[in-house]
Amino acid sequence: MTTRRSFLSGAALVGAGMVSKAAIASLPEAATQSSAATMPPLMPPNGRPYNPVVTLNGWTLPWRMKDNVKEFHLVAEPVVREIAPGMTANLWGYNGQSPGPTIEVVEGDRVRIFVTNKLPEHTSVHWHGQRLPNGMDGVTGLTQPGIEPGKTFVYEFVAKDAGTFMYHPHADEMAQMAMGMMGFWITHPKLPSQHAVDRDFVFLLNAYDIDPGSYTPKVNTMLDFNLWTFNSRAFPGIDPMVVRKDDRVRIRVGNLTMTNHPIHLHGHRFEVTGTDGGWVPPSARWPEVTTDIAVGQMRAIEFVADAPGDWSFHCHKAHHTMNAMGHAVPTMIGVDHSGVAQRINNLVPGYMVMGDKGGAMNGMQMPLPENTLPMMSGQGPFGGIDMGGMFTTLKVREGLAHGDYQDPGWYQHPAGTLAHEWAGELPPAPRAPGMAQEPASGAGALNVRRGGAMHHE
Ligand SMILES: [Cu+2]
């Protein structure tokens, strides 16, 4: 453990160490945030200039410059996070929010981070992806003792590499990450023109298991999580990403859930330009519209937003774009059980047939238990969006004023560019050879329902 003397001398600091009483008196202020809204990017007030990122439904931690060292103060503590309007969760996080604030520094910066533990158990902070002295790596028991409740530790290192990183505890990890302890770290290049983009979004993927009607995640869940979130927000609680037409856009995503997430963007092609291991050389990039982000990975994707519109941006695992639900439900598509429902209704008033025409439950106004979210919701200009969880939109607009990235509302489609109902004459809809030839209605759903009706006598 570092002594007070070696801490104060700075240069002798080789491992994360407890901070003495005298030093605590001079800790930088621990900024705190009570809102889950997306905060405007924090323009650097001192130090080397850089182009700040936008943390989706989050914020950037201010620092204090002291003797040319950027000093940050993280406080690990219980927080209340609004997952989406209508649902809050009792999580653990940093400085009032989960995830914690984004830390932004510049390549070559010397950084000192004070970590105060206000949790009921010990913790530590691991700076995922960074090359740093071993004793600053934040692994409880291996490179430092745990930070006990009420104690403050200090980490200090030089941010060697520009890139995309994250921080999280390496202490009672399964419980602390299931409770939401994690945050983003960006090291900007020394030259602001290097890797420059117009819009640079960052967020973490996280997952929680919170029973409807309760507030605290179940920390022993291994796979069957029921809330899939971007930065601890579920759609429709996730802000849209607003960009100007022809902006070069970067979206950096880190995955601290327990499964992979194929993240998919509509209407554009992108390249993976960075990982938590650094920048991908241009010769090694290939076009994608979906990139799979494995557990513990980070991916930076880049593209030119050249197509105006409201474009979906989501995880492609369909159950990850849903909110809390029961999964042990049989598939009822094609089964006409209205007669059965009537009989059940005599026994259980209010019983409702679910899923006989597919899963579109957005229109169903079921009473929900307290503190949960509908499985699929979100209202768009044409009705229900039938999405929850890991879903938001990329809003590309022409003619936005410089620096004005407020939500511009829904996209107005130019005449002739919108799918619409057709009431005119139809071309034939041939069926696969060998199939029974049906009348050319092509309405498969009707056939299914007709099949279902045969069972109903
Ligand atoms: Cu997913």
Residues whose N, C-alpha, C, O or C-beta is under 5 A from the ligand:
A	BS01	CU	N260 H261 P262 C315 K317 H320
